[in-house]
Amino acid sequence: MDTEEFQLPRSQAANERLHAMIPGGAHTYAKGDDQYPENLAPVISHGRGAHVWDIDGNRYIEYGSGLRSVSLGHAHPRVIKAVRRELDRGSNFVRPSIVEADAAERFLATVPTAEMVKFAKNGSDATTAAVRLARAATGRPRVAICGDQPFFSVDDWFIGSTPMSAGIPAATTELTVPFPYGDLAATEELLTRYQDEIACLILEPAGHTEPPPGYLAGLRELADRHGCVLVFDEMITGFRWSEAGAQSLYGVVPDLSTFGKALGNGFAISALAGRRELMERGGQRHSDDRVFLLSTTHGAETHSLAAAMAVQSTYVEEGITAQLHALGARLAAGVSDAAAGMGVGDHVVVRGRASNLVFATLDEKGQPSQQYRTLFLRRLLAGGVLAPSFVVSSALSDTDIEHTVDVVAQACAVYRKALDAGDPTPWLGGRPVKPVFRRRA
């Protein structure tokens, strides 16, 4: 039976305040308190480096920092210095700032496979701009999305394909069709079935598994042969796979790509980048119909652009991507050893690239289990580890990882008890955590 006394009374009260005023109690569904054990969803006071503090006074080692956006750690000195310098000079003007030219040059030097770039504030705007551009360039209505990947945009063209499709017309949803990751034959069949109808193929170039040999190059060839635009969503892979994204690592150049998350180390910035011929359709130097590409009041705030430039410089000069991989590899090995040592190596499973680790919690039959995830998260929280994933930041220390592995071992000991009992319920402390995409609240 669960005798853990870990409680978060102030966070619990704050969550009630949040729900009273904010639909869902958070501004991102993945940050909702339904993603955590009942009454154990910390409300954050502040963060520094790899640690955050909740309003109850508890300190945690944080993984998945800011939904993968804070790869250098919270309040990174170099980024903060760059941001503060711009804040004193004004953040938004009636004409472009010279910082916009500097930031664009810096980005295109970092991602040399792109020829033009336009900045925005969030990933959804960038991916939707890519889709609109592809439709305009091809004159085709349909969008082919990688159906094995979880998220591309909050906009109708994608959300209509999820269980949370309320409010989206069927006519919109019907224009989005899925293709499976890693299966060129199935993708070619889809392109043939909708011959001359598909404007673009959009996918994350890599995920929790590496792309099969020749797969991305094969997609490039299919897109060329069928006359559609190839779009890489590099929101996650950008900077975590390499500074120039997965497209650089795997040597396959898309027509368009989108970046965000780690680009600003927590500051709001995203980017749409790609071939000049396509990107210029959203500009003034062409003879085709104009495309309303991206036009955002806050898209080029100087402090966010300064943050992005500082991030890129830090990555290159300090070898951050290599650090992320090394830290992730150490963590993955430690967690796997701890799980195996407690007899749950087949049930607590670490997956993904070392710089982008997630974990699976499997039941007695080896099936994904929200109940066992709840048990595991509850024990991690009690041990001072806030880990909806095991995505690392470069601010983690060896001591942080050692402590995390120790807490995981303790959690796995309880996990073993629950498996032996054939029922994790006594260790949950309330309702289980819930998947983000579900039809009913």
Backbone torsions as a table, in degrees:
resi	resn	phi	psi	omega
1	MET	NA	145.8	-177.5
2	ASP	-76.4	119.3	177.6
3	THR	-111.5	9.3	-178.7
4	GLU	-63.2	129.0	-176.7
5	GLU	-102.4	9.7	-178.7
6	PHE	-61.5	124.2	-178.2
7	GLN	-137.8	157.5	-179.9
8	LEU	-133.4	69.6	-173.9
9	PRO	-62.2	-40.7	-179.4
10	ARG	-69.8	-41.4	176.9
11	SER	-63.2	-39.9	179.4
12	GLN	-60.8	-45.1	178.6
13	ALA	-64.9	-40.0	179.6
14	ALA	-65.6	-36.6	176.9
15	ASN	-62.1	-36.6	176.8
16	GLU	-64.8	-42.1	175.9
17	ARG	-59.1	-45.8	-178.6
18	LEU	-60.4	-45.3	-179.0
19	HIS	-65.6	-30.3	-178.8
20	ALA	-68.1	-25.9	-174.3
21	MET	-116.4	-25.4	-173.5
22	ILE	-121.0	119.7	177.6
23	PRO	-54.3	123.1	-179.4
24	GLY	85.9	-9.7	176.9
25	GLY	75.5	7.6	179.7
26	ALA	-160.8	163.6	-178.4
27	HIS	-95.3	2.2	173.0
28	THR	-139.2	129.7	-176.8
29	TYR	-59.0	-34.0	-179.1
30	ALA	-68.7	-13.2	176.8
31	LYS	-96.9	1.9	-176.4
32	GLY	-62.8	153.4	179.4
33	ASP	-70.8	-12.8	174.6
34	ASP	-71.2	-11.2	178.1
35	GLN	-86.7	-0.2	-176.4
36	TYR	-127.6	160.9	177.8
37	PRO	-56.3	151.5	-175.8
38	GLU	-55.9	128.1	179.1
39	ASN	66.3	13.0	179.0
40	LEU	-126.2	44.6	176.0
41	ALA	-106.1	100.6	-176.2
42	PRO	-63.1	137.9	170.3
43	VAL	-100.6	126.6	-166.6
44	ILE	-84.4	138.5	172.5
45	SER	-90.9	-50.8	-178.2
46	HIS	-167.1	169.6	179.2
47	GLY	-143.5	153.1	174.4
48	ARG	-150.8	128.2	-178.5
49	GLY	62.5	-129.9	-178.8
50	ALA	-92.4	8.8	-175.6
51	HIS	-117.5	148.8	170.3
52	VAL	-130.7	154.9	177.2
53	TRP	-118.6	137.1	175.5
54	ASP	-93.4	172.1	-176.1
55	ILE	-75.0	-6.1	171.9
56	ASP	-87.5	-2.8	177.1
57	GLY	93.1	6.4	179.6
58	ASN	-86.2	141.8	174.9
59	ARG	-104.4	138.6	179.9
60	TYR	-127.3	148.6	161.1
61	ILE	-80.5	124.6	-172.8
62	GLU	-105.8	130.9	173.1
63	TYR	-115.2	159.7	-176.0
64	GLY	69.6	24.7	-169.1
65	SER	-39.4	116.8	178.2
66	GLY	53.1	42.1	-177.1
67	LEU	53.5	48.5	176.5
68	ARG	74.9	10.0	-176.4
69	SER	-88.7	-21.2	-172.9
70	VAL	-107.7	72.4	-172.9
71	SER	-80.0	-16.7	178.9
72	LEU	-96.3	-3.0	-174.3
73	GLY	96.6	156.5	-176.6
74	HIS	-68.4	143.4	176.0
75	ALA	52.8	45.6	-179.4
76	HIS	-61.0	126.3	-171.8
77	PRO	-55.3	-42.2	-176.6
78	ARG	-67.2	-39.2	179.0
79	VAL	-69.9	-45.2	-178.9
80	ILE	-62.2	-39.2	178.5
81	LYS	-61.3	-43.8	179.8
82	ALA	-64.7	-40.3	-180.0
83	VAL	-66.0	-46.5	-178.9
84	ARG	-61.3	-36.3	179.6
85	ARG	-61.3	-41.2	-179.3
86	GLU	-76.4	-33.4	-179.0
87	LEU	-59.1	-34.0	179.3
88	ASP	-75.3	-8.1	-176.3
89	ARG	-111.0	5.5	-177.6
90	GLY	94.2	147.4	-171.9
91	SER	-113.5	-16.5	-173.7
92	ASN	-156.0	132.5	-173.7
93	PHE	-131.7	173.3	-178.3
94	VAL	-80.9	-11.4	175.6
95	ARG	-132.2	164.1	-179.5
96	PRO	-59.7	144.1	173.4
97	SER	-86.6	152.6	175.1
98	ILE	-61.6	-21.7	177.0
99	VAL	-61.5	-30.8	179.7
100	GLU	-64.8	-40.0	176.5
101	ALA	-67.0	-43.1	179.6
102	ASP	-61.2	-44.5	-177.2
103	ALA	-67.5	-39.0	178.8
104	ALA	-65.1	-44.2	177.9
105	GLU	-61.5	-40.8	-179.0
106	ARG	-65.9	-42.6	-179.9
107	PHE	-64.4	-46.3	-177.7
108	LEU	-69.0	-24.1	172.5
109	ALA	-74.2	-32.3	179.1
110	THR	-76.7	-37.5	-178.8
111	VAL	-117.1	75.8	-172.6
112	PRO	-68.9	-10.7	176.8
113	THR	-73.6	-13.3	177.5
114	ALA	-100.1	151.9	-179.1
115	GLU	-109.8	-24.6	176.1
116	MET	-142.2	158.6	-179.1
117	VAL	-145.0	146.7	171.9
118	LYS	-134.8	133.8	-174.8
119	PHE	-96.0	150.7	175.1
120	ALA	-143.0	-166.3	-175.8
121	LYS	-106.2	-23.4	-178.6
122	ASN	-142.6	161.8	-175.8
123	GLY	-66.3	-36.0	-177.9
124	SER	-60.5	-43.1	179.1
125	ASP	-61.6	-37.9	-178.6
126	ALA	-69.3	-45.1	-179.0
127	THR	-68.7	-37.7	178.1
128	THR	-66.8	-36.3	175.4
129	ALA	-63.2	-38.7	178.0
130	ALA	-62.6	-42.2	179.6
131	VAL	-64.8	-44.5	-179.9
132	ARG	-62.4	-41.9	179.7
133	LEU	-63.3	-42.1	179.4
134	ALA	-63.9	-42.0	178.6
135	ARG	-63.9	-41.6	179.7
136	ALA	-65.7	-41.8	-176.3
137	ALA	-70.2	-33.5	-176.4
138	THR	-98.4	-20.4	-174.3
139	GLY	71.2	20.1	-176.5
140	ARG	-111.5	151.0	-173.5
141	PRO	-93.5	-27.6	-168.7
142	ARG	-88.1	149.6	176.7
143	VAL	-120.2	128.1	177.2
144	ALA	-102.8	118.5	-179.3
145	ILE	-109.5	150.5	174.8
146	CYS	-72.9	110.5	-173.4
147	GLY	-71.9	-11.4	-179.0
148	ASP	-89.4	-1.3	-175.0
149	GLN	-111.0	145.7	-163.1
150	PRO	-78.7	-29.0	-169.6
151	PHE	-157.0	137.9	175.2
152	PHE	-129.5	-33.5	-174.1
153	SER	-168.1	156.3	172.1
154	VAL	-83.5	-6.4	-174.0
155	ASP	-80.6	162.6	-169.0
156	ASP	-57.5	-38.3	-175.3
157	TRP	-57.9	-27.9	176.9
158	PHE	-102.0	-48.4	-174.3
159	ILE	-60.7	-28.4	176.5
160	GLY	-60.8	-18.7	-179.6
161	SER	-91.0	-0.8	-177.8
162	THR	-104.0	170.0	175.9
163	PRO	-64.0	-16.6	179.4
164	MET	-96.6	55.9	-173.2
165	SER	-95.3	8.8	-179.8
166	ALA	-58.4	135.9	178.2
167	GLY	89.0	1.0	-177.6
168	ILE	-112.5	122.7	-177.7
169	PRO	-61.5	143.2	179.5
170	ALA	-59.7	-33.1	-178.9
171	ALA	-62.2	-32.6	176.9
172	THR	-73.2	-45.7	-178.2
173	THR	-60.4	-36.4	-176.6
174	GLU	-66.7	-17.2	-179.6
175	LEU	-85.1	-5.3	177.7
176	THR	-108.2	125.5	-177.8
177	VAL	-126.6	144.7	-176.3
178	PRO	-95.5	151.4	168.8
179	PHE	-130.7	150.8	-176.7
180	PRO	-84.1	142.2	178.2
181	TYR	-68.7	136.0	173.6
182	GLY	85.5	-0.1	-174.8
183	ASP	-118.2	91.8	-177.8
184	LEU	-66.6	-36.9	-178.3
185	ALA	-63.3	-43.1	179.6
186	ALA	-66.5	-36.0	178.8
187	THR	-68.8	-40.8	177.2
188	GLU	-64.3	-37.6	177.9
189	GLU	-62.6	-40.2	178.4
190	LEU	-64.3	-45.1	179.7
191	LEU	-64.1	-33.8	178.2
192	THR	-73.1	-40.5	-179.9
193	ARG	-62.0	-40.6	178.9
194	TYR	-107.4	49.8	-176.4
195	GLN	-54.3	128.0	178.5
196	ASP	63.9	21.0	177.5
197	GLU	-115.6	-23.1	-173.8
198	ILE	-90.9	119.5	-178.3
199	ALA	-77.2	-37.8	-175.4
200	CYS	-155.4	156.3	165.8
201	LEU	-105.6	123.9	179.1
202	ILE	-123.7	131.8	-177.8
203	LEU	-159.4	159.4	164.5
204	GLU	-77.9	126.7	-174.6
205	PRO	-63.4	-22.3	176.2
206	ALA	-150.8	158.5	179.6
207	GLY	-141.1	-127.0	-179.2
208	HIS	-79.0	-9.7	172.4
209	THR	-127.6	153.4	177.7
210	GLU	-71.7	148.2	176.7
211	PRO	-63.6	137.9	176.7
212	PRO	-57.6	150.2	179.9
213	PRO	-53.5	129.0	177.5
214	GLY	81.2	-3.4	-174.0
215	TYR	-66.6	-52.1	-176.9
216	LEU	-65.2	-39.1	175.5
217	ALA	-63.0	-36.3	177.5
218	GLY	-66.0	-38.8	175.7
219	LEU	-63.7	-40.5	178.3
220	ARG	-58.2	-44.0	-179.5
221	GLU	-67.1	-40.7	178.9
222	LEU	-63.5	-44.7	179.6
223	ALA	-60.8	-42.9	179.3
224	ASP	-64.4	-43.7	-176.0
225	ARG	-68.6	-34.0	-177.7
226	HIS	-98.0	3.9	173.2
227	GLY	70.4	28.9	178.1
228	CYS	-113.4	166.2	-175.7
229	VAL	-89.9	134.7	177.4
230	LEU	-98.4	120.6	-177.6
231	VAL	-117.7	124.6	173.8
232	PHE	-100.8	120.8	171.3
233	ASP	-83.8	103.1	-177.4
234	GLU	-105.3	26.3	178.3
235	MET	-55.8	-41.5	-179.6
236	ILE	-95.2	-45.9	-175.1
237	THR	-70.4	-28.3	176.4
238	GLY	-60.8	124.7	-179.2
239	PHE	77.9	-30.0	176.9
240	ARG	-84.6	-29.5	174.7
241	TRP	-88.0	-45.6	171.2
242	SER	-164.9	165.4	-179.9
243	GLU	-58.6	-34.4	-178.0
244	ALA	-92.4	9.5	176.1
245	GLY	88.1	175.2	177.9
246	ALA	-64.3	-29.0	179.8
247	GLN	-60.0	-34.2	177.1
248	SER	-75.3	-43.6	-177.5
249	LEU	-62.1	-41.0	-176.1
250	TYR	-97.0	-6.6	174.1
251	GLY	71.5	31.6	177.5
252	VAL	-124.8	123.0	-174.0
253	VAL	-98.2	118.8	175.8
254	PRO	-79.2	169.7	174.0
255	ASP	-74.5	-39.9	179.2
256	LEU	-136.7	150.6	174.1
257	SER	-146.6	154.8	-178.3
258	THR	-124.3	138.9	-178.9
259	PHE	-126.9	158.5	176.7
260	GLY	-178.0	-143.9	177.2
261	LYS	44.3	-101.6	-173.7
262	ALA	-62.2	-16.7	-176.9
263	LEU	-56.3	-34.2	-177.1
264	GLY	-111.7	2.8	-176.7
265	ASN	48.5	45.7	177.2
266	GLY	104.5	-22.5	175.3
267	PHE	-80.6	150.3	-171.3
268	ALA	-78.3	107.0	174.7
269	ILE	-158.9	138.9	171.7
270	SER	-137.4	171.6	-177.1
271	ALA	-146.7	139.4	167.7
272	LEU	-108.2	125.8	-177.2
273	ALA	-133.6	157.5	177.2
274	GLY	166.8	-162.5	-176.9
275	ARG	-66.2	139.2	-178.7
276	ARG	-57.6	-42.7	-177.5
277	GLU	-55.9	-39.3	178.7
278	LEU	-80.2	-50.7	-174.9
279	MET	-59.3	-37.0	-176.0
280	GLU	-65.5	-17.4	176.2
281	ARG	-63.3	-20.5	174.2
282	GLY	-91.8	8.3	-178.2
283	GLY	-113.8	-149.1	-174.6
284	GLN	-119.1	-7.3	-172.6
285	ARG	-105.2	58.7	176.9
286	HIS	-156.8	169.8	-176.6
287	SER	-110.0	4.1	-179.9
288	ASP	-85.7	176.8	173.0
289	ASP	-60.2	141.4	-178.8
290	ARG	-72.5	141.2	176.0
291	VAL	-107.1	126.6	175.5
292	PHE	-77.4	87.3	-167.6
293	LEU	-76.7	-74.8	175.9
294	LEU	-143.0	129.2	178.1
295	SER	-145.3	93.7	-173.2
296	THR	-123.8	132.0	179.6
297	THR	-56.3	-40.3	-174.0
298	HIS	-104.2	9.2	-175.4
299	GLY	-61.8	-26.4	-176.2
300	ALA	-122.2	33.9	173.2
301	GLU	-52.6	133.1	-171.6
302	THR	-63.7	-35.7	-176.4
303	HIS	-69.7	-34.9	177.2
304	SER	-69.6	-38.5	175.9
305	LEU	-64.5	-38.7	176.6
306	ALA	-64.1	-39.9	177.2
307	ALA	-59.9	-44.7	-179.0
308	ALA	-62.8	-41.6	178.8
309	MET	-64.8	-40.0	178.3
310	ALA	-65.5	-38.7	177.6
311	VAL	-61.3	-48.3	-177.9
312	GLN	-62.6	-41.9	178.3
313	SER	-63.3	-42.8	-179.6
314	THR	-63.9	-43.6	178.9
315	TYR	-57.1	-48.8	-175.2
316	VAL	-70.0	-47.4	-173.5
317	GLU	-74.1	-29.1	-177.0
318	GLU	-107.5	2.8	178.6
319	GLY	60.1	47.5	-172.6
320	ILE	-64.2	-41.1	-178.7
321	THR	-58.0	-42.8	177.8
322	ALA	-63.9	-38.4	177.2
323	GLN	-62.0	-43.9	179.6
324	LEU	-60.3	-41.9	179.5
325	HIS	-66.3	-40.3	-179.3
326	ALA	-67.0	-44.7	179.1
327	LEU	-64.1	-43.4	179.5
328	GLY	-63.3	-39.9	179.2
329	ALA	-63.6	-40.4	178.6
330	ARG	-65.2	-43.3	179.4
331	LEU	-65.1	-45.8	-178.6
332	ALA	-60.1	-43.0	179.6
333	ALA	-64.6	-42.3	-179.8
334	GLY	-64.8	-44.0	179.5
335	VAL	-65.0	-43.7	-179.6
336	SER	-63.2	-41.6	178.1
337	ASP	-65.0	-41.8	179.8
338	ALA	-63.9	-43.2	179.5
339	ALA	-64.2	-44.1	179.2
340	ALA	-63.4	-40.5	-179.1
341	GLY	-62.9	-27.7	178.5
342	MET	-97.2	6.5	175.8
343	GLY	79.4	21.1	179.7
344	VAL	-124.8	25.6	-177.9
345	GLY	-60.7	-23.4	178.2
346	ASP	-91.9	1.1	-174.4
347	HIS	-120.3	-31.9	172.8
348	VAL	-108.2	104.5	-167.8
349	VAL	-122.2	124.9	177.0
350	VAL	-89.7	133.5	-177.3
351	ARG	-133.4	158.4	171.9
352	GLY	104.7	173.7	175.8
353	ARG	-65.6	149.0	-174.8
354	ALA	-56.4	-31.7	-179.3
355	SER	-82.5	-2.4	-172.7
356	ASN	-149.0	55.6	-172.6
357	LEU	-79.9	140.4	168.2
358	VAL	-124.5	172.4	176.0
359	PHE	-133.2	148.8	175.7
360	ALA	-109.3	141.0	175.9
361	THR	-116.2	111.9	-171.9
362	LEU	-109.0	146.5	-178.1
363	ASP	-85.6	-168.1	-176.6
364	GLU	-59.0	-28.0	-178.3
365	LYS	-96.6	5.8	-179.8
366	GLY	79.2	18.4	-179.7
367	GLN	-100.5	145.5	177.7
368	PRO	-55.0	135.9	-173.5
369	SER	-134.4	121.2	174.0
370	GLN	-69.5	-29.9	178.2
371	GLN	-66.8	-47.1	179.2
372	TYR	-69.1	-30.6	174.5
373	ARG	-63.3	-40.1	179.4
374	THR	-62.0	-46.9	177.6
375	LEU	-57.0	-47.4	-176.6
376	PHE	-64.4	-47.7	-179.8
377	LEU	-61.9	-38.9	-179.5
378	ARG	-59.8	-44.1	-179.4
379	ARG	-70.9	-36.0	176.9
380	LEU	-63.4	-46.2	179.8
381	LEU	-59.1	-44.6	-179.9
382	ALA	-61.9	-26.3	179.5
383	GLY	-93.0	4.9	178.2
384	GLY	83.1	30.1	177.8
385	VAL	-125.6	116.3	178.3
386	LEU	-100.5	104.7	-167.5
387	ALA	-144.7	79.5	169.8
388	PRO	-66.5	-17.3	172.5
389	SER	-148.1	-175.4	172.3
390	PHE	-114.4	32.6	177.1
391	VAL	-69.5	124.2	-171.8
392	VAL	-92.7	160.2	166.3
393	SER	-117.9	160.3	-177.9
394	SER	-72.5	-8.1	-179.7
395	ALA	-80.5	-10.3	179.7
396	LEU	-63.8	142.1	175.7
397	SER	-106.0	167.7	175.1
398	ASP	-59.4	-37.2	178.6
399	THR	-63.7	-39.9	177.4
400	ASP	-59.9	-45.3	-177.6
401	ILE	-68.2	-41.0	177.5
402	GLU	-60.3	-43.6	178.6
403	HIS	-64.2	-42.6	178.9
404	THR	-58.3	-45.2	-179.3
405	VAL	-63.8	-39.1	177.4
406	ASP	-62.4	-43.8	179.9
407	VAL	-66.5	-39.9	177.1
408	VAL	-60.4	-41.2	178.7
409	ALA	-60.5	-43.1	178.2
410	GLN	-64.1	-41.0	178.3
411	ALA	-63.8	-38.6	-179.2
412	CYS	-68.9	-29.2	176.2
413	ALA	-63.9	-41.1	177.1
414	VAL	-69.8	-39.4	177.8
415	TYR	-56.0	-42.3	179.2
416	ARG	-62.9	-40.6	178.0
417	LYS	-61.6	-42.8	-179.4
418	ALA	-65.8	-40.9	176.9
419	LEU	-62.1	-42.5	179.8
420	ASP	-64.3	-35.5	179.1
421	ALA	-77.0	-17.7	-179.4
422	GLY	74.1	14.3	-177.3
423	ASP	-160.8	112.7	-179.3
424	PRO	-80.8	-6.3	-172.3
425	THR	-49.9	-45.1	-177.6
426	PRO	-62.0	-16.2	-177.0
427	TRP	-103.9	6.8	-174.4
428	LEU	-86.3	-33.5	-177.9
429	GLY	72.5	18.0	-179.5
430	GLY	144.2	-160.1	-177.0
431	ARG	-66.6	152.8	178.2
432	PRO	-74.0	162.0	173.8
433	VAL	-66.5	161.4	-173.4
434	LYS	-123.3	151.8	174.5
435	PRO	-68.9	148.6	179.6
436	VAL	-62.8	-52.2	-176.8
437	PHE	-87.0	103.2	176.2
438	ARG	-147.2	150.3	-172.7
439	ARG	-71.9	-37.6	-176.6
440	ARG	-113.7	146.6	-179.5
441	ALA	-64.6	NA	NA
